[in-house]
């Protein structure tokens, strides 16, 4: 049985909505998913597995109609999907009455299991938390409209969307389950646990700054004889990447030179990608605004300024023991404390305050 698996598509989502490229990101989510569906047809996949969060919100009828038309383009591939925590089924959900194409199968809470004789495979769909998974499986078994037929010895596949919003899967919950393969949703990053076997394909298109790395789909083959995963391939599909660029600054760092270096790195890595700049080290100037202005032609999502000024606070205090600068230093460096004992946030507040006070003093003396 050949399958293509992806999850957490989040159709209708607008990533980075406050930035000029927000609409482009929304369009990329749709176009990348279309290419995923086309890929399933190209490889003659028996099944397209979609374990949850296909939409960013509960879909409306016109959303489902558009999706149905897309799935009709791969009539020989069985599309098996479940709702997730984002596109959950509500009391008035359009999903409850929608008439899907013959090759599309939505596993619902009331009918969570489906068997295909042509490929001798049985699919179960569950959305919930790892803590309640076994209880939900028992309920799904009791409510199944089609009783399990052990005589067929089918390939047993579980589609599970984790709604716990944890950063990583709770692996222990999936051990010793009566499935030959588990397709995991609810996570944006790919994750492989072949020994279970459990696979989370993640989002084929990254959805935000936390989704760094390569994104795509998994293509796999499960043996009809041994029921084991005998081939697995990751296929990159994303149109771009989110990246973090780090710059270590020195007191003598020149803004123009730094701009040129960062611009060269971005051009090399990909100017269409979206970047977070992380600044560290020592620098007596506030470079973040300068860099933001100088790199406007690129997609800069955020600048994390973790720099320190490199000021000699003891020397400054000796110069300003009784004025506002001295008072400000004393307010941070209490008895038996030094700049090294302060937290990063406190050090930055001290640096920014001193910069402003020194600049004010300079302007008054000009």
Residue, then its C-alpha position, 0 to 999 in steps of 0.5 A: x500500500x503506497x501512501x502520501x502523508x501531510x498534515x496541518x495544512x491550515x488552509x485560509x490561514x494568513x501567516x505574518x498578517x501584519x507584514x506585506x508578504x502575508x497574502x503571499x504566504x496565504x496563497x503559498x499554503x494553498x498552492x503547495x497543498x495543491x502540489x501535494x495532491x497532484x504529487x499523490x496522483x503522480x506516484x499513484x498513491x493508494x491513499x492520501x493521509x490527512x490527519x487533521x487541521x486541513x483548515x485553519x478554522x472550521x470550513x464553510x460549504x464553499x471551502x469544502x466544494x473547492x477542496x472536493x474539486x481538487x480531490x476529484x483530480x486524483x480519483x484513483x487515490x483514496x483521500x482519508x482525512x480527519x478534523x483537527x483541533x483547528x477545523x473541529x466539527x461544530x454543531x452546525x458544521x458544513x462537514x456534517x452534511x457535505x457530499x464528498x466525491x467517491x474517493x474522499x473519506x472523512x472519518x468522523x467521531x461517530x464513524x471513525x473506522x473504514x475498511x477498503x477491500x481492494x488494498x485490504x487496509x483498515x483506517x481509524x481516525x481519532x482527534x484528542x490528547x495522548x492521555x485519552x487516546x486509548x479510551x477514545x479508541x475503545x469508544x470508536x471500536x464500540x461505535x464502529x458501523x463496520x465490525x472489524x474482520x480479523x479473517x482479512x488480516x488487514x493493514x491497520x492504520x491510525x490517523x491521530x491528530x494531537x490536540x494537546x498543543x504540546x511542542x513534541x509528541x508524547x511517544x509513550x502513549x503510542x506504544x503497543x497500540x494494535x496498528x501497523x502504522x500511525x499517521x500523526x497530525x497536530x504538529x508543524x514539524x516533521x517527526x519520525x519514530x519508525x520503531x513504533x512506527x509513528x510518523x508526523x509529516x508536519x506542515x508542507x508549507x511553514x506557517x511562522x517563525x517557529x517552523x524553521x527547517x525543511x517542510x514537505x510530505x512523506x511518501x511510504x510503502x507498507x507491505x501487504x504481506x508483513x504489514x511493515x513500513x518497507x520504504x519511506x521518503x521525505x519530499x520537500x514541497x515548501x516554497x520558502x523557509x523561515x531562518x534565523x541569522x545571528x550576528x556577533x557584534x563588537x564595540x567597533x562594529x561598523x553599521x554599514x559593513x554589518x549591513x553589507x555582510x547580512x545582505x550578502x548572507x541573505x542573498x546567498x541563502x535566499x532573498x524570498x525566505x523570511x528572516x529573524x535577526x539575532x544580535x548579540x555581543x557588545x555594541x555602544x549603538x542601537x543597531x536594530x533600527x539601523x538594520x531594520x531600515x537598511x534591510x527593508x528590501x528583504x523579508x525581515x520578520x523580527x530583530x532580536x537585540x540581545x546586545x550589551x553596550x560594553x560600558x564600564x559602569x564603574x567608571x561612569x559612576x565615578x564620573x557621575x556620582x550625584x547626577x541622574x546617570x549615577x542614580x540610574x546605575x545605582x538603581x540597577x547595581x544594588x549592594x554586592x551586585x555587578x552587571x554580570x549578575x543582572x538578567x539579560x532584560x535588566x542589562x538591556x534596560x540599563x544599557x538603553x537607559x545609559x545610552x539615552x542619558x548620555x545622548x541627552x547630556x551630549x545634546x545639552x553640552x553641544 
